[in-house]
Amino acid sequence: MAFSDSTWFAGGLGSSGSVSVFGPLVVPVAVALGDDPPPNRQEPQAARRTATGVRNPTLHDLLQSFTQDAATRLELAADGDEIPFELVQEDRGRVPLYCYRPLTSAFIRSHLGLLVALPTYAPAAQALEGAIGVEAYLRVRGERPPPGRRERADAALRCLLARVFEERSEFGFDEERFRHAYDELERSLYEGRCMVEVAAELQGLELDPQTRELALGDGLSLTVPGAIAEPPLEHGLLLVLRTTQEPAAPPPLAVAAARFRQLLTALQLFESGRRAVSPVGWSRVDGGPWTPISLAVGGGYSGEQRLPSPRIDRDQEDELRGFCNLIARRLPSPAPDNSGAGELAWALARFELGSERASPLEALTDYLLALRALLEPEGPASGRLAQRLAVICARPGERGALAERTAHAISLERAVIAGLAPAGPGAGELVAELAEHLRAILRDVLCGYLDCDVRAVADGLLAEAADAVEI
């Protein structure tokens, strides 16, 4: 038996527990007896009031996309699995009323595995993961908040879906119900707090034409100006950080600059190319006017000359989102220890300096210094950099050629220092190749594919190669 909402009927329970159903007689009988009609299962008037605007449009759009996908997936699941229900009795006059109430929340909980696999689940969960008021929302929904941020975000998504499809056995997306549920969520998230946005222009990257905003998690997103109300720029690409705070607190400029710097690092590691964040950004509170601010992010920004802007296609967006969150968690601390993290942090900083240089020859020393920190701690006089880089980055048959090109790059550095850098072709390509090898090593170490002690790995591979030759 399927019901689109809770279905009320009059009747009695016999000794056998069977139910006599007189569905069409419910309202006439109750009205004739002078009692109140069966309760309307719509939301109370206070809950039906929708705010004139959404305070966090990025969060709204992410949750709406997830809810729409979840509705489709749950509808398919309901075709094979029956939704459980409970029988509720209410005494209204002389005729008892009974209601088949679908246990939608229990059905959603039992099918969470299907929902987690949706492509829109991770962005929605990451957006809630950074929200401060999720615990308050869970308490309002009668849930005990889990200890971890991600667990709280997962629970909030489940509660939101349960609210949207409450007491329904059909999972078609209803925009009005979603609006009610989202309004409740926003009230819990932003009660007594204000929404602050900090934005800055990002050069050197372009979103897919079909993507207006790419949410990266914890309130950070890449946004085209047309996706936000009254944007500070008409063209280009914006980095936007949205967060909540006390109304009297100043804008979180230091936090925004640090988050933008982390993202810039991740973008440099994700794909070759030069990116830069404008030193002048903007902030606003609760959708008010934008105020110019100073941001010390870096990246070699040039307002006059636009940087080449490779495109992030839609099929790369999930990979980029996951990579940026991974890098943010694994960026090394420059504090000295014996784990190699100090050398890694220093090498990463030199790589970023090289990426910001206007000329490849100016960046050559930055790249070589970074590689020496990772692969040649004995110093340049040892002459071991070329072989160690080749055994890490080249196949066995190509290691000799890469070692020769690395040695040529080292001699090129001496010429650059002496002011004798060749102006002919080939030097820029050599520096670009060196930068790619450095980027690959840094990326593999941060992602966990390569041990932090890169020198030890290289020496181990060289020893294995030598043993193979002797055999």
VEXFINU-997650 format. One record per residue (C-alpha): x, y, z. Coordinates in steps of 0.05 Angstrom, whole numbers. Example, Ala and Ser with C-alpha at 12.3 -4.5 7.8 and 13.67 -1.06 7.14 Angstrom:
<rec X="246" Y="-90" Z="156"/>
<rec X="273" Y="-21" Z="143"/>
//
This chain:
<rec X="0" Y="0" Z="0"/>
<rec X="31" Y="67" Z="-21"/>
<rec X="13" Y="135" Z="4"/>
<rec X="38" Y="201" Z="-22"/>
<rec X="31" Y="232" Z="48"/>
<rec X="6" Y="208" Z="116"/>
<rec X="-63" Y="178" Z="102"/>
<rec X="-117" Y="186" Z="154"/>
<rec X="-178" Y="141" Z="161"/>
<rec X="-233" Y="126" Z="212"/>
<rec X="-245" Y="57" Z="240"/>
<rec X="-230" Y="10" Z="297"/>
<rec X="-181" Y="-45" Z="314"/>
<rec X="-215" Y="-112" Z="325"/>
<rec X="-189" Y="-167" Z="371"/>
<rec X="-148" Y="-194" Z="313"/>
<rec X="-114" Y="-127" Z="302"/>
<rec X="-145" Y="-117" Z="233"/>
<rec X="-163" Y="-47" Z="210"/>
<rec X="-230" Y="-25" Z="182"/>
<rec X="-217" Y="31" Z="132"/>
<rec X="-268" Y="84" Z="115"/>
<rec X="-222" Y="133" Z="80"/>
<rec X="-274" Y="177" Z="45"/>
<rec X="-314" Y="185" Z="110"/>
<rec X="-258" Y="216" Z="151"/>
<rec X="-273" Y="290" Z="142"/>
<rec X="-349" Y="286" Z="139"/>
<rec X="-353" Y="245" Z="203"/>
<rec X="-306" Y="290" Z="241"/>
<rec X="-340" Y="353" Z="218"/>
<rec X="-409" Y="325" Z="233"/>
<rec X="-388" Y="311" Z="304"/>
<rec X="-364" Y="382" Z="312"/>
<rec X="-292" Y="362" Z="323"/>
<rec X="-230" Y="391" Z="290"/>
<rec X="-215" Y="361" Z="222"/>
<rec X="-155" Y="314" Z="218"/>
<rec X="-90" Y="352" Z="227"/>
<rec X="-61" Y="384" Z="164"/>
<rec X="6" Y="353" Z="151"/>
<rec X="34" Y="417" Z="120"/>
<rec X="86" Y="457" Z="157"/>
<rec X="64" Y="508" Z="209"/>
<rec X="55" Y="579" Z="183"/>
<rec X="119" Y="602" Z="218"/>
<rec X="159" Y="549" Z="183"/>
<rec X="126" Y="564" Z="115"/>
<rec X="153" Y="635" Z="116"/>
<rec X="211" Y="639" Z="69"/>
<rec X="265" Y="691" Z="76"/>
<rec X="268" Y="744" Z="22"/>
<rec X="337" Y="720" Z="3"/>
<rec X="385" Y="663" Z="15"/>
<rec X="443" Y="681" Z="60"/>
<rec X="491" Y="630" Z="31"/>
<rec X="474" Y="618" Z="-43"/>
<rec X="532" Y="570" Z="-52"/>
<rec X="508" Y="525" Z="4"/>
<rec X="437" Y="530" Z="-21"/>
<rec X="455" Y="509" Z="-92"/>
<rec X="499" Y="451" Z="-68"/>
<rec X="445" Y="424" Z="-22"/>
<rec X="391" Y="432" Z="-74"/>
<rec X="432" Y="394" Z="-126"/>
<rec X="445" Y="339" Z="-76"/>
<rec X="371" Y="335" Z="-55"/>
<rec X="349" Y="330" Z="-128"/>
<rec X="398" Y="273" Z="-141"/>
<rec X="379" Y="239" Z="-76"/>
<rec X="305" Y="243" Z="-95"/>
<rec X="319" Y="206" Z="-160"/>
<rec X="362" Y="154" Z="-126"/>
<rec X="312" Y="142" Z="-69"/>
<rec X="254" Y="138" Z="-117"/>
<rec X="290" Y="81" Z="-154"/>
<rec X="306" Y="47" Z="-87"/>
<rec X="233" Y="53" Z="-65"/>
<rec X="211" Y="14" Z="-127"/>
<rec X="247" Y="-48" Z="-100"/>
<rec X="245" Y="-37" Z="-24"/>
<rec X="181" Y="-22" Z="11"/>
<rec X="182" Y="40" Z="56"/>
<rec X="163" Y="20" Z="127"/>
<rec X="106" Y="56" Z="162"/>
<rec X="75" Y="62" Z="230"/>
<rec X="2" Y="64" Z="250"/>
<rec X="-14" Y="125" Z="292"/>
<rec X="-80" Y="133" Z="330"/>
<rec X="-110" Y="199" Z="352"/>
<rec X="-175" Y="204" Z="391"/>
<rec X="-221" Y="257" Z="360"/>
<rec X="-290" Y="251" Z="388"/>
<rec X="-328" Y="186" Z="384"/>
<rec X="-292" Y="161" Z="322"/>
<rec X="-218" Y="144" Z="330"/>
<rec X="-173" Y="166" Z="273"/>
<rec X="-114" Y="125" Z="248"/>
<rec X="-57" Y="146" Z="204"/>
<rec X="-8" Y="106" Z="162"/>
<rec X="55" Y="148" Z="172"/>
<rec X="114" Y="129" Z="126"/>
<rec X="179" Y="122" Z="164"/>
<rec X="217" Y="161" Z="111"/>
<rec X="275" Y="178" Z="157"/>
<rec X="288" Y="105" Z="172"/>
<rec X="285" Y="88" Z="98"/>
<rec X="335" Y="143" Z="82"/>
<rec X="382" Y="120" Z="138"/>
<rec X="381" Y="49" Z="111"/>
<rec X="400" Y="73" Z="41"/>
<rec X="456" Y="121" Z="59"/>
<rec X="506" Y="79" Z="20"/>
<rec X="469" Y="97" Z="-44"/>
<rec X="469" Y="171" Z="-27"/>
<rec X="542" Y="176" Z="-8"/>
<rec X="561" Y="150" Z="-77"/>
<rec X="525" Y="208" Z="-112"/>
<rec X="573" Y="259" Z="-144"/>
<rec X="537" Y="316" Z="-109"/>
<rec X="545" Y="286" Z="-40"/>
<rec X="618" Y="303" Z="-26"/>
<rec X="612" Y="377" Z="-45"/>
<rec X="550" Y="385" Z="-2"/>
<rec X="582" Y="350" Z="57"/>
<rec X="646" Y="391" Z="51"/>
<rec X="605" Y="455" Z="49"/>
<rec X="570" Y="436" Z="114"/>
<rec X="634" Y="410" Z="145"/>
<rec X="660" Y="481" Z="153"/>
<rec X="595" Y="511" Z="180"/>
<rec X="595" Y="530" Z="254"/>
<rec X="521" Y="520" Z="269"/>
<rec X="514" Y="448" Z="247"/>
<rec X="512" Y="423" Z="319"/>
<rec X="454" Y="470" Z="334"/>
<rec X="416" Y="445" Z="273"/>
<rec X="425" Y="373" Z="294"/>
<rec X="399" Y="388" Z="364"/>
<rec X="338" Y="423" Z="335"/>
<rec X="325" Y="360" Z="293"/>
<rec X="331" Y="317" Z="356"/>
<rec X="399" Y="287" Z="338"/>
<rec X="459" Y="280" Z="383"/>
<rec X="517" Y="315" Z="346"/>
<rec X="574" Y="266" Z="330"/>
<rec X="645" Y="287" Z="352"/>
<rec X="676" Y="296" Z="283"/>
<rec X="662" Y="353" Z="234"/>
<rec X="651" Y="306" Z="175"/>
<rec X="606" Y="261" Z="216"/>
<rec X="564" Y="322" Z="236"/>
<rec X="559" Y="343" Z="163"/>
<rec X="536" Y="273" Z="143"/>
<rec X="484" Y="273" Z="198"/>
<rec X="460" Y="343" Z="176"/>
<rec X="450" Y="320" Z="104"/>
<rec X="410" Y="260" Z="128"/>
<rec X="367" Y="305" Z="172"/>
<rec X="356" Y="353" Z="114"/>
<rec X="332" Y="297" Z="69"/>
<rec X="287" Y="269" Z="123"/>
<rec X="256" Y="338" Z="131"/>
<rec X="245" Y="348" Z="57"/>
<rec X="212" Y="280" Z="48"/>
<rec X="180" Y="277" Z="117"/>
<rec X="119" Y="231" Z="120"/>
<rec X="120" Y="218" Z="46"/>
<rec X="128" Y="153" Z="10"/>
<rec X="144" Y="185" Z="-57"/>
<rec X="211" Y="219" Z="-69"/>
<rec X="196" Y="268" Z="-124"/>
<rec X="233" Y="334" Z="-113"/>
<rec X="187" Y="387" Z="-84"/>
<rec X="217" Y="457" Z="-88"/>
<rec X="171" Y="485" Z="-35"/>
<rec X="188" Y="430" Z="15"/>
<rec X="262" Y="439" Z="2"/>
<rec X="255" Y="514" Z="13"/>
<rec X="223" Y="502" Z="81"/>
<rec X="276" Y="452" Z="101"/>
<rec X="333" Y="497" Z="78"/>
<rec X="304" Y="557" Z="115"/>
<rec X="305" Y="517" Z="179"/>
<rec X="377" Y="497" Z="167"/>
<rec X="399" Y="569" Z="153"/>
<rec X="364" Y="594" Z="216"/>
<rec X="405" Y="545" Z="257"/>
<rec X="470" Y="560" Z="222"/>
<rec X="466" Y="636" Z="224"/>
<rec X="425" Y="651" Z="286"/>
<rec X="457" Y="713" Z="318"/>
<rec X="514" Y="712" Z="267"/>
<rec X="529" Y="747" Z="202"/>
<rec X="553" Y="720" Z="135"/>
<rec X="620" Y="749" Z="112"/>
<rec X="646" Y="743" Z="41"/>
<rec X="718" Y="756" Z="21"/>
<rec X="734" Y="756" Z="-53"/>
<rec X="795" Y="766" Z="-97"/>
<rec X="810" Y="758" Z="-171"/>
<rec X="846" Y="695" Z="-193"/>
<rec X="887" Y="697" Z="-257"/>
<rec X="912" Y="637" Z="-295"/>
<rec X="851" Y="592" Z="-292"/>
<rec X="783" Y="586" Z="-326"/>
<rec X="721" Y="546" Z="-308"/>
<rec X="681" Y="504" Z="-356"/>
<rec X="629" Y="547" Z="-392"/>
<rec X="574" Y="506" Z="-360"/>
<rec X="602" Y="517" Z="-289"/>
<rec X="585" Y="582" Z="-255"/>
<rec X="613" Y="564" Z="-187"/>
<rec X="659" Y="508" Z="-164"/>
<rec X="654" Y="496" Z="-89"/>
<rec X="719" Y="470" Z="-59"/>
<rec X="696" Y="459" Z="12"/>
<rec X="697" Y="497" Z="79"/>
<rec X="665" Y="558" Z="47"/>
<rec X="717" Y="567" Z="-8"/>
<rec X="696" Y="569" Z="-81"/>
<rec X="717" Y="590" Z="-151"/>
<rec X="662" Y="634" Z="-179"/>
<rec X="648" Y="671" Z="-243"/>
<rec X="624" Y="742" Z="-227"/>
<rec X="555" Y="729" Z="-256"/>
<rec X="541" Y="676" Z="-204"/>
<rec X="538" Y="724" Z="-145"/>
<rec X="494" Y="784" Z="-132"/>
<rec X="527" Y="851" Z="-148"/>
<rec X="597" Y="823" Z="-161"/>
<rec X="658" Y="867" Z="-150"/>
<rec X="684" Y="848" Z="-220"/>
<rec X="648" Y="841" Z="-286"/>
<rec X="696" Y="792" Z="-318"/>
<rec X="748" Y="741" Z="-297"/>
<rec X="747" Y="690" Z="-242"/>
<rec X="737" Y="702" Z="-167"/>
<rec X="762" Y="666" Z="-106"/>
<rec X="707" Y="672" Z="-54"/>
<rec X="709" Y="653" Z="19"/>
<rec X="644" Y="653" Z="57"/>
<rec X="643" Y="645" Z="133"/>
<rec X="601" Y="665" Z="193"/>
<rec X="622" Y="705" Z="253"/>
<rec X="598" Y="752" Z="307"/>
<rec X="568" Y="816" Z="277"/>
<rec X="618" Y="861" Z="313"/>
<rec X="680" Y="821" Z="292"/>
<rec X="725" Y="849" Z="237"/>
<rec X="728" Y="813" Z="169"/>
<rec X="772" Y="750" Z="172"/>
<rec X="825" Y="777" Z="124"/>
<rec X="883" Y="737" Z="152"/>
<rec X="842" Y="673" Z="148"/>
<rec X="822" Y="689" Z="76"/>
<rec X="893" Y="705" Z="55"/>
<rec X="918" Y="639" Z="85"/>
<rec X="862" Y="599" Z="51"/>
<rec X="875" Y="634" Z="-16"/>
<rec X="950" Y="619" Z="-9"/>
<rec X="936" Y="546" Z="5"/>
<rec X="891" Y="542" Z="-56"/>
<rec X="942" Y="576" Z="-99"/>
<rec X="994" Y="524" Z="-77"/>
<rec X="946" Y="468" Z="-94"/>
<rec X="930" Y="497" Z="-162"/>
<rec X="1004" Y="503" Z="-179"/>
<rec X="1014" Y="430" Z="-160"/>
<rec X="952" Y="405" Z="-195"/>
<rec X="971" Y="428" Z="-264"/>
<rec X="1029" Y="465" Z="-296"/>
<rec X="1020" Y="539" Z="-308"/>
<rec X="1024" Y="605" Z="-272"/>
<rec X="968" Y="630" Z="-226"/>
<rec X="963" Y="694" Z="-186"/>
<rec X="915" Y="726" Z="-136"/>
<rec X="903" Y="801" Z="-138"/>
<rec X="934" Y="839" Z="-79"/>
<rec X="870" Y="880" Z="-74"/>
<rec X="806" Y="843" Z="-56"/>
<rec X="737" Y="858" Z="-29"/>
<rec X="695" Y="839" Z="31"/>
<rec X="622" Y="848" Z="50"/>
<rec X="574" Y="829" Z="106"/>
<rec X="506" Y="798" Z="95"/>
<rec X="503" Y="817" Z="22"/>
<rec X="518" Y="891" Z="33"/>
<rec X="565" Y="934" Z="-8"/>
<rec X="635" Y="910" Z="-24"/>
<rec X="693" Y="943" Z="12"/>
<rec X="763" Y="942" Z="-18"/>
<rec X="815" Y="906" Z="24"/>
<rec X="889" Y="889" Z="20"/>
<rec X="908" Y="816" Z="12"/>
<rec X="981" Y="792" Z="15"/>
<rec X="972" Y="727" Z="-23"/>
<rec X="1025" Y="728" Z="-76"/>
<rec X="1031" Y="693" Z="-143"/>
<rec X="1061" Y="749" Z="-184"/>
<rec X="995" Y="782" Z="-201"/>
<rec X="995" Y="830" Z="-260"/>
<rec X="935" Y="874" Z="-271"/>
<rec X="959" Y="897" Z="-339"/>
<rec X="979" Y="832" Z="-373"/>
<rec X="931" Y="773" Z="-366"/>
<rec X="961" Y="705" Z="-352"/>
<rec X="945" Y="646" Z="-398"/>
<rec X="883" Y="612" Z="-370"/>
<rec X="877" Y="537" Z="-380"/>
<rec X="807" Y="510" Z="-370"/>
<rec X="783" Y="463" Z="-315"/>
<rec X="734" Y="417" Z="-352"/>
<rec X="673" Y="390" Z="-315"/>
<rec X="702" Y="320" Z="-312"/>
<rec X="762" Y="349" Z="-275"/>
<rec X="723" Y="386" Z="-222"/>
<rec X="715" Y="329" Z="-172"/>
<rec X="789" Y="312" Z="-179"/>
<rec X="809" Y="384" Z="-167"/>
<rec X="763" Y="390" Z="-107"/>
<rec X="791" Y="328" Z="-75"/>
<rec X="863" Y="347" Z="-91"/>
<rec X="855" Y="417" Z="-61"/>
<rec X="826" Y="388" Z="4"/>
<rec X="882" Y="336" Z="8"/>
<rec X="937" Y="388" Z="-2"/>
<rec X="906" Y="434" Z="50"/>
<rec X="910" Y="377" Z="101"/>
<rec X="980" Y="354" Z="83"/>
<rec X="1019" Y="418" Z="73"/>
<rec X="1082" Y="409" Z="113"/>
<rec X="1104" Y="453" Z="171"/>
<rec X="1170" Y="489" Z="164"/>
<rec X="1188" Y="468" Z="236"/>
<rec X="1254" Y="429" Z="235"/>
<rec X="1251" Y="354" Z="250"/>
<rec X="1281" Y="290" Z="224"/>
<rec X="1222" Y="270" Z="181"/>
<rec X="1242" Y="311" Z="120"/>
<rec X="1182" Y="356" Z="127"/>
<rec X="1226" Y="417" Z="136"/>
<rec X="1262" Y="405" Z="71"/>
<rec X="1196" Y="391" Z="37"/>
<rec X="1166" Y="457" Z="61"/>
<rec X="1227" Y="495" Z="39"/>
<rec X="1228" Y="462" Z="-30"/>
<rec X="1154" Y="476" Z="-38"/>
<rec X="1165" Y="549" Z="-22"/>
<rec X="1222" Y="553" Z="-74"/>
<rec X="1177" Y="519" Z="-125"/>
<rec X="1124" Y="571" Z="-114"/>
<rec X="1174" Y="627" Z="-121"/>
<rec X="1197" Y="598" Z="-187"/>
<rec X="1126" Y="592" Z="-211"/>
<rec X="1116" Y="667" Z="-198"/>
<rec X="1176" Y="689" Z="-239"/>
<rec X="1162" Y="726" Z="-304"/>
<rec X="1221" Y="693" Z="-340"/>
<rec X="1239" Y="618" Z="-341"/>
<rec X="1313" Y="634" Z="-333"/>
<rec X="1298" Y="674" Z="-270"/>
<rec X="1261" Y="613" Z="-242"/>
<rec X="1318" Y="564" Z="-257"/>
<rec X="1355" Y="576" Z="-192"/>
<rec X="1291" Y="569" Z="-152"/>
<rec X="1277" Y="501" Z="-182"/>
<rec X="1349" Y="476" Z="-174"/>
<rec X="1351" Y="499" Z="-101"/>
<rec X="1286" Y="461" Z="-88"/>
<rec X="1312" Y="398" Z="-121"/>
<rec X="1378" Y="403" Z="-83"/>
<rec X="1340" Y="408" Z="-17"/>
<rec X="1304" Y="343" Z="-33"/>
<rec X="1357" Y="303" Z="-71"/>
<rec X="1425" Y="333" Z="-57"/>
<rec X="1433" Y="350" Z="17"/>
<rec X="1509" Y="340" Z="11"/>
<rec X="1513" Y="403" Z="-31"/>
<rec X="1524" Y="419" Z="-106"/>
<rec X="1597" Y="397" Z="-102"/>
<rec X="1575" Y="324" Z="-94"/>
<rec X="1547" Y="324" Z="-165"/>
<rec X="1493" Y="273" Z="-147"/>
<rec X="1431" Y="313" Z="-165"/>
<rec X="1427" Y="293" Z="-239"/>
<rec X="1430" Y="218" Z="-226"/>
<rec X="1382" Y="219" Z="-167"/>
<rec X="1331" Y="261" Z="-205"/>
<rec X="1336" Y="215" Z="-266"/>
<rec X="1325" Y="151" Z="-226"/>
<rec X="1263" Y="181" Z="-192"/>
<rec X="1231" Y="213" Z="-253"/>
<rec X="1251" Y="172" Z="-314"/>
<rec X="1243" Y="101" Z="-339"/>
<rec X="1307" Y="59" Z="-338"/>
<rec X="1320" Y="69" Z="-412"/>
<rec X="1312" Y="144" Z="-408"/>
<rec X="1351" Y="159" Z="-345"/>
<rec X="1416" Y="174" Z="-380"/>
<rec X="1384" Y="227" Z="-424"/>
<rec X="1349" Y="260" Z="-365"/>
<rec X="1414" Y="261" Z="-325"/>
<rec X="1448" Y="296" Z="-383"/>
<rec X="1393" Y="349" Z="-389"/>
<rec X="1396" Y="361" Z="-314"/>
<rec X="1471" Y="371" Z="-318"/>
<rec X="1460" Y="419" Z="-376"/>
<rec X="1409" Y="458" Z="-333"/>
<rec X="1461" Y="463" Z="-277"/>
<rec X="1512" Y="492" Z="-326"/>
<rec X="1458" Y="538" Z="-353"/>
<rec X="1448" Y="565" Z="-282"/>
<rec X="1522" Y="584" Z="-278"/>
<rec X="1516" Y="621" Z="-344"/>
<rec X="1454" Y="658" Z="-319"/>
<rec X="1491" Y="679" Z="-256"/>
<rec X="1549" Y="704" Z="-298"/>
<rec X="1503" Y="742" Z="-344"/>
<rec X="1519" Y="696" Z="-403"/>
<rec X="1451" Y="662" Z="-410"/>
<rec X="1439" Y="639" Z="-482"/>
<rec X="1384" Y="674" Z="-519"/>
<rec X="1372" Y="617" Z="-567"/>
<rec X="1316" Y="566" Z="-564"/>
<rec X="1316" Y="507" Z="-517"/>
<rec X="1333" Y="541" Z="-451"/>
<rec X="1261" Y="556" Z="-434"/>
<rec X="1239" Y="485" Z="-451"/>
<rec X="1295" Y="457" Z="-407"/>
<rec X="1273" Y="499" Z="-348"/>
<rec X="1200" Y="479" Z="-359"/>
<rec X="1219" Y="406" Z="-359"/>
<rec X="1258" Y="414" Z="-294"/>
<rec X="1197" Y="449" Z="-263"/>
<rec X="1152" Y="392" Z="-284"/>
<rec X="1197" Y="340" Z="-251"/>
<rec X="1199" Y="382" Z="-187"/>
<rec X="1123" Y="390" Z="-188"/>
<rec X="1114" Y="315" Z="-197"/>
<rec X="1159" Y="299" Z="-138"/>
<rec X="1125" Y="350" Z="-92"/>
<rec X="1056" Y="326" Z="-112"/>
<rec X="1073" Y="253" Z="-102"/>
<rec X="1103" Y="265" Z="-34"/>
<rec X="1043" Y="306" Z="-10"/>
<rec X="994" Y="255" Z="-37"/>
<rec X="1031" Y="198" Z="-2"/>
<rec X="1057" Y="163" Z="-65"/>
<rec X="1130" Y="179" Z="-50"/>
<rec X="1167" Y="178" Z="16"/>
<rec X="1186" Y="245" Z="45"/>
<rec X="1259" Y="225" Z="45"/>
<rec X="1266" Y="229" Z="-31"/>
<rec X="1342" Y="224" Z="-28"/>
<rec X="1338" Y="156" Z="7"/>
<rec X="1288" Y="131" Z="-44"/>
<rec X="1333" Y="153" Z="-101"/>
<rec X="1395" Y="120" Z="-71"/>
<rec X="1356" Y="56" Z="-61"/>
<rec X="1335" Y="55" Z="-134"/>
<rec X="1406" Y="69" Z="-156"/>
<rec X="1431" Y="11" Z="-114"/>
<rec X="1379" Y="-35" Z="-144"/>
<rec X="1399" Y="-13" Z="-214"/>
<rec X="1473" Y="-26" Z="-198"/>
<rec X="1458" Y="-96" Z="-171"/>
<rec X="1418" Y="-112" Z="-233"/>
<rec X="1476" Y="-92" Z="-277"/>
<rec X="1525" Y="-136" Z="-238"/>
<rec X="1479" Y="-196" Z="-244"/>
//
